[in-house]
C-alpha cells in the first residue's frame, strides 16, 4: 500500500488553531491588554469585560492544549504501528 502525505504547513496549522505566531492564543493578547488598562484605571474598560476576556483566553488555551495532546497521541500511535 502506497501512502503519500501532503507537506505540512506549520503556519497554516497554527492559524487554524487560533494561535498567534508566538504560539499563544489570539485572545490572550486582548486579555493582557485589558488587564493592563484596568490596572492603569482606564475608565473605558470595565472589570467585567476584562474577566470575560480572561476566561475566553483560558478556554482557548485549554482547547489548544487538548488539540496538541491529541496530535501528540495520534503521532505516537502511528509511530508505534507495525509496518
RAWO-V597545 format. One record per run of one state. SS is the DSSP state (@ for helix, = for strand, . for the rest). FROM is the first residue (numbers start at 1). LEN is the number of residues. If there is no record, write none. Layout:
BEGIN
ss->SS from->FROM len->LEN
ss->SS from->FROM len->LEN
END
This chain:
BEGIN
ss->. from->1 len->9
ss->@ from->10 len->7
ss->. from->17 len->2
ss->= from->19 len->1
ss->. from->20 len->5
ss->= from->25 len->1
ss->@ from->26 len->14
ss->. from->40 len->7
ss->@ from->47 len->33
ss->. from->80 len->4
END
